[in-house]
Amino acid sequence: MRMTQFWEFVSHEFGESYGRVVVDDLILDVLGGVTGREALDSGVEPREVWYALCEALDVPRNRWHGRDKPSAAAAKRSRANSVAGQEGVAWPAQWPR
C-alpha cells in the first residue's frame, strides 16, 4: 500500500478531517503504543498502520481492504477459481486473510 492509498482509505472510512485526527492522535497499542503518524514516520508500512487503525476503531473487516474493494477472502476465492493451486499474497498473521 502506498501512502496515497493509505490516505484515501483513511478519508473514505473516517472523513478527511477526522481521519487526520485519528492518525495524529490515536495511540495504537498493537504498534507499540505510538500514533499512526509516529508509526508512519518511523518507517512502519502504511498497510500495517491502516490495519491497526481498523482494529482499534472496530472497522468491519469487510472494509479493511477499502469500502468498494472485495475482501481478501473474496479475492483469494476468485484467484483460486481462475488459477488452480496458486497461493495469494502472504499477509502478517495478525491481519485478515
N, C-alpha and C positions, 0 to 999 in steps of 0.2 A: 504494500500500500504506500503510495506517495503522500507527501504532506497535503497536496491539493485535494486528494481524495479523502484524507482524514478530515479536513476542514469541511468538505462537502457533507460527509456523513454527520459530523457534529451539528452543522447548520440544519440539515434535514430533520434530525432527531430532536434537537433541543431548541432550535431557532438560533439565529446568528448571535444576538446579544447574550442570551442566557447560556448558549453553548460556550462562548468565550469565558464567561464567569465560571462555568463548570470546569473547564480545562485549567483555568488560572487558580482556582480556589479549593476545589475538592481534593482532599487527601485520599490517595489511593493506597490502601494497606497492602494490596496484592503486589504493588510495585515498590514496596519498601517504605511506605509512609511519606511519599512525595506527591506533589500535584502532577497533573498531566503535563503542564508546561515544564516543570522541572525535569520530569522523565524524558520528555522530548529533547530538551536542551542538553541532557546528559547522554543522549545517543540511543535511548530506547526506541525501538521500531514503532512507527505510528500505529501499526496494526495491533501491537500489544497494548498500547495506551488506549486505543479505541475499545478493545475487548474489556480492559479493566474498567473503563467508564461505563460500558454497558452492564457489566456485572454489578458494579457499585450502585448504579441507579435503576436496577431491575428492568432494563430494557428487554422486552420479549426476545428470545433467541432467534425467532424468525426475522428479526430486523437487525441482527448483528452484522449482516452482510449487505446492509443498505435496505431502505424501505421498498424499493422496486426491484430488488435482486432476489433470485432464488436462494434458498438456504443452501448451505454446504452439502447437506444430505441430499437435497433435490438435485443439485449439480452432480454429485457423485453418482446418483442413480442414472442420471442422463448419460454421463460418461460411460458407466457400466453397460448401458444398453447400446451405446454406439461403438465402444471399443472393448471387446471382451478381454478380461484379465488385466487391464491397465489400471494401476493404482492412481489415486488422486494426490493432491498436494499433501505433504506431511505437515500437520498442524501441531503446535505445542499441546501437550497432554491436557492442560487445564482449560483449553478453549474447545468450543463445539466442533464436531466433525460433520 
